[in-house]
Amino acid sequence: MKIFCSGIGGIGLSAYASHMRERGHAVSGSDAADSALLDVLRAEGMNISLTQDGSSIPEDTELFVYSEAIPEDSPERAEAKRRGIHRISYFQAIGELTSGTNLIAVCGTHGKSSTTAMAASLLIEAGLDPNIIVGTKLPSLDGRNWRRGLSDLWIVEACEYRRSFLHLKPNTILLTNADGDHFDYFNDANDYRNAFIEFVSGLPETGTIIVHGNDVQSMTIVREARRNFLDADLFEMPVLSVPGEHMKKNAQLVLALSDQLKIPETITARALKSYAGSWRRMEERGTVQGITIVDDYAHHPLEIGATLAAMKSAYPKRRIVAVFQPHTHSRTLKLWNDFTQAFSDADAVMLLDVYGARAEKDTKKADVASLAADISKYSGKNCDVLGSISNAAQLLCADAAKSGDVIVVMGAGDSTKLSDLLMKNL
């Protein structure tokens, strides 16, 4: 089959593209900006265009797969429709790819990628030869975000945005938590929770959901969905090589999965202890001039708090400087009060401009200066506004960063570019 992927540089769609090419399909695609992920896809033999006006779609394309970041009125989706090409979303495509397999889906507001990564490491260590799609890059997969196995076992990171995970039909679900997010799409917390209830209700009668029994939201979902569940909180906190209580909580879910699959405890302990983290999840990029740069994907208040608590524990005698890029105006406004109290474990806080990932949904704008003032007031830490990434790099490299600092760059947008600039120019 000849497949075109619109938004192929996305962390999920890029994994799908690689899977399909590995299976013998001809895959090409487009994205708005170049990236290291696109370089990898080109090295695999894919033709990638940075033009998204519809002209890059090959004439003989049989399947058009689009990222959720590509709006319905985009030129490429419109051109594919005009030409009568079969069109499906990324998660529809993953649903078709995994149909009829033994699918493990990892979902939740936070911790999906790390939990998927840990579980994937376990399945590989146990010799189960899994197929993998994860929303980060793993050292254990040679920096890839996918793996093709020869078994019918799949583990996939399942996103709730726009109820995308409803396209999947898993036999097992790992639910990290359900605190609420993506309120540019979901009406409120009840609407958000109902999406998870619908997803879990799709489990077969013999299926299992693995949850934290002490988490109120998770157990509400379990009760409403009326499916078999396994309480991960019955398992002891494991020994890990990565910091953070939240990572141990993620690992508890993996311990429960191991128990369900009857994997020997020695293999499970070895797999979890050897887990070395992943791309943009408290990723230590390096130390320059005595300044350590950590790159992290945290973009929700609870994620920020968990990451900073882990950093404070890992670097107890050093100044923790949190540099945060708010991700979407809608999320920032909806969770404003929570953001203002999320930075208490930092010694200093600095804000970048809001990353407008879904500009069409952001009808109201968040004022970064006002957010900085409220963070200073309610987190009790000085908060400065740095503006653009280039301006932030210039200020930090000039004198804002001091030897001994740990700079934690956080955000789900392009904040990782700041980490790159700091590593290069400090």
Phi, psi and omega per residue, in radians:
M1 nan 2.572 3.104
K2 -1.833 2.021 -2.974
I3 -2.034 2.390 3.023
F4 -2.065 2.258 -3.111
C5 -1.947 2.022 3.114
S6 -1.596 2.067 -2.995
G7 1.538 0.598 -3.015
I8 -1.133 -0.303 3.134
G9 -1.381 -0.081 3.078
G10 -1.149 2.640 -3.025
I11 -1.116 -0.536 3.120
G12 -1.473 -0.860 -3.077
L13 -1.140 -0.550 3.086
S14 -1.120 -0.654 3.103
A15 -1.161 -0.739 3.089
Y16 -1.053 -0.782 -3.131
A17 -1.028 -0.759 3.140
S18 -1.153 -0.729 3.094
H19 -1.015 -0.812 -3.062
M20 -1.208 -0.656 3.093
R21 -1.157 -0.679 3.112
E22 -1.076 -0.472 3.132
R23 -1.569 0.154 3.007
G24 1.710 0.082 3.133
H25 -1.503 2.699 3.060
A26 -1.561 2.045 -3.041
V27 -2.133 2.320 3.001
S28 -2.394 3.089 -3.111
G29 -3.090 -3.050 -3.122
S30 -2.521 2.787 3.016
D31 -2.696 2.863 -3.066
A32 -1.367 -0.462 -3.087
A33 -2.515 2.638 3.137
D34 -1.289 2.741 -3.130
S35 -2.834 2.958 3.093
A36 -1.110 -0.598 3.105
L37 -1.085 -0.690 3.122
L38 -1.168 -0.611 3.083
D39 -1.063 -0.685 3.121
V40 -1.134 -0.760 3.140
L41 -1.120 -0.685 3.088
R42 -1.105 -0.701 3.131
A43 -1.121 -0.460 3.089
E44 -1.395 -0.106 3.087
G45 1.829 0.185 -3.129
M46 -1.560 2.509 3.055
N47 -1.567 2.076 -3.075
I48 -2.066 2.258 3.101
S49 -1.876 2.542 3.039
L50 -1.759 0.227 3.056
T51 -1.871 2.227 -3.085
Q52 -2.150 0.726 3.130
D53 -1.684 0.084 3.129
G54 1.767 -0.261 -3.072
S55 -1.340 -0.253 -3.069
S56 -1.542 -0.135 -3.124
I57 -1.324 2.036 -3.128
P58 -1.012 2.594 -3.091
E59 -1.065 -0.566 -3.066
D60 -1.683 0.347 3.126
T61 -1.077 2.297 -3.139
E62 -1.812 -0.459 -3.116
L63 -2.431 2.243 3.123
F64 -1.954 2.013 -3.132
V65 -1.962 2.250 -3.069
Y66 -2.115 2.547 3.037
S67 -1.257 2.677 3.072
E68 -1.123 -0.278 3.112
A69 -1.365 -0.197 -3.130
I70 -1.615 1.971 -3.087
P71 -1.206 2.775 -3.071
E72 -1.070 -0.549 -3.105
D73 -1.605 0.252 3.125
S74 -1.166 2.642 -3.132
P75 -0.996 -0.670 -3.113
E76 -1.223 -0.768 3.111
R77 -1.129 -0.638 3.109
A78 -1.153 -0.712 -3.135
E79 -1.187 -0.719 3.114
A80 -1.097 -0.683 3.090
K81 -1.140 -0.770 -3.129
R82 -1.034 -0.641 -3.094
R83 -1.529 0.000 3.085
G84 1.267 0.410 3.109
I85 -1.322 2.426 3.084
H86 -1.083 2.206 -3.023
R87 -2.146 2.263 3.088
I88 -2.475 2.724 3.089
S89 -1.361 2.941 3.115
Y90 -0.974 -0.824 -3.091
F91 -1.281 -0.499 2.984
Q92 -1.087 -0.706 3.128
A93 -1.130 -0.729 3.111
I94 -1.150 -0.646 3.086
G95 -1.062 -0.729 3.111
E96 -1.190 -0.712 -3.102
L97 -1.121 -0.628 -3.058
T98 -1.731 0.052 -3.115
S99 -1.029 2.291 3.106
G100 1.389 0.101 3.132
T101 -1.745 3.038 3.039
N102 -1.539 1.595 -2.966
L103 -1.744 2.257 2.966
I104 -1.862 2.147 -3.140
A105 -1.978 2.357 3.129
V106 -1.942 2.076 -3.091
C107 -2.293 2.982 3.119
G108 2.462 2.904 -3.126
T109 -1.202 -0.794 -3.125
H110 -2.247 2.718 2.989
G111 1.449 0.114 -3.114
K112 -1.059 -0.870 -3.045
S113 -1.132 -0.806 -3.129
S114 -1.130 -0.706 3.126
T115 -1.170 -0.748 3.087
T116 -1.052 -0.745 -3.117
A117 -1.111 -0.773 3.114
M118 -1.113 -0.767 -3.132
A119 -1.132 -0.682 3.108
A120 -1.089 -0.739 3.110
S121 -1.070 -0.693 3.106
L122 -1.096 -0.821 -3.091
L123 -1.114 -0.641 3.094
I124 -1.188 -0.809 -3.126
E125 -1.048 -0.582 -3.120
A126 -1.424 -0.026 3.101
G127 1.328 0.417 -3.093
L128 -1.551 -0.063 3.012
D129 0.902 1.020 -3.040
P130 -1.391 2.739 2.872
N131 -1.573 2.429 -2.981
I132 -2.325 2.393 2.879
I133 -2.361 2.090 -3.050
V134 -2.366 2.603 -3.068
G135 -1.504 0.577 3.061
T136 -2.739 3.013 3.112
K137 -1.788 2.363 -3.026
L138 -1.971 2.290 3.035
P139 -0.995 -0.605 -3.118
S140 -1.224 -0.271 3.071
L141 -1.886 0.455 -3.120
D142 1.010 0.672 3.088
G143 1.416 0.139 -3.140
R144 -1.604 2.914 3.085
N145 -1.965 0.360 -3.113
W146 -2.716 2.827 3.031
R147 -2.646 2.412 3.005
R148 -1.756 2.132 3.055
G149 -1.859 2.952 -3.139
L150 -1.722 -0.031 3.095
S151 -1.588 3.111 3.068
D152 -1.684 0.217 3.131
L153 -1.508 2.226 3.110
W154 -2.162 2.532 2.914
I155 -2.269 2.217 -3.008
V156 -2.338 2.384 2.995
E157 -1.338 2.169 -2.993
A158 -1.974 2.021 -3.072
C159 -1.622 2.429 -3.120
E160 -1.504 -0.252 -3.062
Y161 -0.988 2.285 -3.087
R162 0.989 0.441 -3.128
R163 1.005 0.571 -3.073
S164 -1.035 -0.605 -3.060
F165 -1.172 -0.190 3.118
L166 -1.194 -0.223 3.070
H167 -1.364 -0.153 -3.122
L168 -1.721 2.581 3.117
K169 -2.178 1.306 -3.078
P170 -1.367 2.820 2.972
N171 -1.675 -0.445 3.138
T172 -2.371 2.410 3.080
I173 -2.157 2.311 2.942
L174 -1.823 2.077 -3.140
L175 -1.908 1.996 -3.091
T176 -1.293 -0.764 -3.093
N177 -3.134 3.059 3.104
A178 -2.636 1.148 -3.023
D179 -1.417 -0.317 3.135
G180 1.866 2.248 3.135
D181 -2.907 -3.122 3.076
H182 0.977 0.836 -3.096
F183 -1.423 0.130 2.898
D184 -1.337 -0.323 3.100
Y185 -1.939 -0.897 -3.100
F186 -1.345 2.477 -3.099
N187 -1.207 -0.716 -3.098
D188 -2.893 -3.031 -3.101
A189 -1.094 -0.623 3.120
N190 -1.149 -0.743 3.108
D191 -1.081 -0.716 3.110
Y192 -1.081 -0.853 -3.120
R193 -1.114 -0.671 -3.131
N194 -1.096 -0.539 3.084
A195 -1.103 -0.722 3.109
F196 -1.189 -0.682 3.109
I197 -1.062 -0.752 3.119
E198 -1.115 -0.708 3.137
F199 -1.115 -0.855 -3.112
V200 -1.163 -0.588 3.114
S201 -1.116 -0.345 3.116
G202 -1.368 -0.112 3.061
L203 -1.079 2.534 3.021
P204 -1.155 2.851 -3.117
E205 -0.979 -0.530 -3.133
T206 -1.570 -0.016 -3.092
G207 -1.333 2.934 -3.090
T208 -2.387 2.429 2.948
I209 -1.904 2.293 3.134
I210 -1.819 2.151 -3.033
V211 -2.424 2.977 2.947
H212 -1.547 1.961 -3.086
G213 -1.103 -0.362 3.131
N214 -1.519 -0.054 -3.131
D215 -1.605 2.025 -3.021
V216 -1.063 -0.816 -3.103
Q217 -1.101 -0.745 -3.140
S218 -1.090 -0.748 -3.112
M219 -1.256 -0.499 3.017
T220 -1.085 -0.743 3.112
I221 -1.095 -0.771 3.136
V222 -1.051 -0.820 -3.112
R223 -1.106 -0.745 -3.122
E224 -1.205 -0.632 -3.102
A225 -1.369 -0.418 3.103
R226 0.993 0.959 3.087
R227 -2.182 2.764 3.104
N228 -1.042 2.422 3.110
F229 -2.334 2.736 3.092
L230 -2.167 2.203 -3.066
D231 -1.517 1.907 -3.127
A232 -1.211 -0.378 -3.122
D233 -1.265 -0.122 3.057
L234 -1.369 -0.188 -3.122
F235 -1.718 2.488 -3.131
E236 -1.165 2.613 3.070
M237 -1.058 2.214 -3.094
P238 -1.427 2.907 3.045
V239 -1.524 2.177 -3.137
L240 -2.144 2.874 3.072
S241 -1.702 -0.108 3.114
V242 -1.861 2.594 -3.078
P243 -1.406 2.878 2.974
G244 1.908 2.250 3.051
E245 -1.110 -0.584 -3.137
H246 -1.143 -0.532 3.086
M247 -1.241 -0.609 3.073
K248 -1.163 -0.641 3.087
K249 -1.124 -0.717 3.065
N250 -1.042 -0.755 -3.105
A251 -1.148 -0.497 3.073
Q252 -1.055 -0.662 3.093
L253 -1.076 -0.667 3.140
V254 -1.225 -0.647 3.055
L255 -1.045 -0.738 3.126
A256 -1.150 -0.682 3.082
L257 -1.090 -0.749 3.112
S258 -1.032 -0.724 3.122
D259 -1.111 -0.733 3.139
Q260 -1.116 -0.662 -3.114
L261 -1.491 -0.035 3.129
K262 1.045 0.710 3.059
I263 -1.437 2.320 -3.121
P264 -0.970 2.482 -3.080
E265 -1.038 -0.601 -3.121
T266 -1.133 -0.686 3.110
I267 -1.172 -0.731 -3.140
T268 -1.104 -0.813 -3.141
A269 -1.078 -0.714 3.130
R270 -1.141 -0.748 -3.128
A271 -1.118 -0.756 -3.117
L272 -1.253 -0.686 -3.134
K273 -1.158 -0.561 -3.101
S274 -1.514 -0.110 3.129
Y275 -1.104 2.147 -2.992
A276 -1.883 0.280 -3.140
G277 1.548 -3.027 -3.093
S278 -2.627 3.065 -3.100
W279 -1.053 2.201 3.051
R280 1.133 0.377 2.999
R281 -2.093 1.593 -3.028
M282 0.859 0.741 -3.084
E283 -1.404 2.007 3.088
E284 -1.349 1.908 -3.080
R285 -1.358 -0.483 -3.135
G286 2.575 3.102 3.133
T287 -2.178 2.224 -3.134
V288 -2.266 2.224 -3.134
Q289 0.948 0.624 3.120
G290 1.373 0.081 -3.120
I291 -1.888 2.134 -3.140
T292 -1.621 2.288 3.138
I293 -1.850 2.170 3.083
V294 -2.079 2.264 -3.112
D295 -1.910 2.254 -3.053
D296 -2.480 2.625 -3.045
Y297 -1.558 0.006 -3.056
A298 -0.948 2.240 3.119
H299 -2.488 0.032 3.088
H300 -1.990 2.529 -3.096
P301 -0.895 -0.739 -3.137
L302 -1.173 -0.594 3.085
E303 -1.178 -0.735 3.114
I304 -1.049 -0.836 3.138
G305 -1.051 -0.730 -3.135
A306 -1.162 -0.738 -3.141
T307 -1.127 -0.790 -3.113
L308 -1.194 -0.602 3.069
A309 -1.113 -0.705 3.110
A310 -1.148 -0.693 3.138
M311 -1.180 -0.685 3.111
K312 -1.106 -0.647 3.106
S313 -1.257 -0.687 -3.104
A314 -1.295 -0.535 -3.112
Y315 -2.230 1.185 -2.976
P316 -1.157 -0.375 -3.070
K317 -1.903 0.244 -3.086
R318 -2.098 2.727 3.121
R319 -1.340 2.176 3.136
I320 -1.678 2.025 3.134
V321 -1.887 1.968 -3.140
A322 -1.621 2.129 3.059
V323 -1.999 1.963 -2.979
F324 -2.053 2.333 3.030
Q325 -1.868 1.844 3.088
P326 -1.008 2.448 -3.065
H327 -1.969 1.871 -3.086
T328 1.302 2.455 3.104
H329 -1.182 -0.668 -3.083
S330 -1.088 -0.780 3.120
R331 -1.132 -0.755 -3.114
T332 -1.047 -0.752 -3.137
L333 -1.243 -0.745 -3.107
K334 -1.114 -0.684 -3.068
L335 -1.884 0.434 -3.040
W336 -0.894 -0.941 -3.082
N337 -1.062 -0.651 3.129
D338 -1.201 -0.683 3.095
F339 -1.060 -0.697 -3.056
T340 -1.132 -0.343 -3.101
Q341 -1.932 0.169 -3.006
A342 -1.537 -0.158 -2.946
F343 -1.908 0.371 -3.044
S344 -1.128 -0.411 -3.136
D345 -1.570 0.040 3.034
A346 -1.600 2.704 3.046
D347 -1.609 -0.436 3.079
A348 -2.622 2.581 -3.109
V349 -2.233 2.410 3.106
M350 -2.360 2.384 -3.088
L351 -1.942 2.435 2.976
L352 -1.656 2.995 3.040
D353 -1.066 2.685 3.092
V354 -1.131 2.338 3.054
Y355 -1.529 1.933 -3.067
G356 -1.524 1.296 -3.058
A357 -1.185 -0.542 -3.099
R358 -2.226 1.177 -3.022
A359 -1.009 -0.572 -3.111
E360 -1.193 -0.344 3.139
K361 -1.664 -0.291 -3.054
D362 -1.530 1.377 -3.113
T363 -1.311 -0.459 3.066
K364 -2.006 2.606 -3.076
K365 -1.906 2.406 3.075
A366 -1.512 2.349 3.125
D367 -1.594 1.985 -3.037
V368 -1.156 -0.636 3.132
A369 -1.100 -0.688 3.105
S370 -1.179 -0.669 3.096
L371 -1.106 -0.741 3.124
A372 -1.061 -0.737 3.133
A373 -1.109 -0.712 3.139
D374 -1.250 -0.592 3.061
I375 -1.124 -0.759 3.098
S376 -1.027 -0.686 -3.078
K377 -1.275 -0.803 -2.972
Y378 -1.717 -0.388 3.045
S379 -1.632 -0.241 3.108
G380 1.253 0.381 -3.140
K381 -2.227 2.458 3.132
N382 -1.061 2.300 -3.113
C383 -2.230 2.131 -3.137
D384 -1.925 2.702 3.061
V385 -1.782 2.116 -3.115
L386 -1.729 -0.343 3.102
G387 1.450 -2.235 -3.066
S388 -1.256 2.859 3.106
I389 -1.088 -0.749 -3.128
S390 -1.127 -0.695 3.121
N391 -1.197 -0.677 3.110
A392 -1.082 -0.764 3.127
A393 -1.083 -0.727 -3.132
Q394 -1.114 -0.791 -3.122
L395 -1.171 -0.758 -3.134
L396 -1.158 -0.683 -3.131
C397 -1.279 -0.459 -3.105
A398 -1.267 -1.041 -3.124
D399 -2.804 -0.079 -3.097
A400 -1.229 -0.545 3.109
A401 -1.645 2.411 -3.102
K402 -2.099 2.657 3.073
S403 -0.994 2.331 -3.085
G404 1.751 -0.256 3.123
D405 -1.218 2.635 2.902
V406 -1.998 1.920 -3.131
I407 -1.637 2.044 -3.121
V408 -1.831 1.832 -3.130
V409 -1.568 2.110 -3.031
M410 -2.208 2.510 3.073
G411 2.673 2.744 -3.124
A412 -1.762 0.044 3.131
G413 -1.623 -2.190 -3.125
D414 -1.844 0.425 -3.130
S415 -1.069 -0.384 3.122
T416 -1.066 -0.387 3.077
K417 -1.108 -0.562 3.084
L418 -1.133 -0.727 3.082
S419 -1.031 -0.723 3.108
D420 -1.055 -0.800 -3.099
L421 -1.160 -0.676 3.127
L422 -1.162 -0.729 3.095
M423 -1.080 -0.555 -3.075
K424 -1.471 -0.603 -2.890
N425 -2.007 -0.180 3.126
L426 -1.097 nan nan
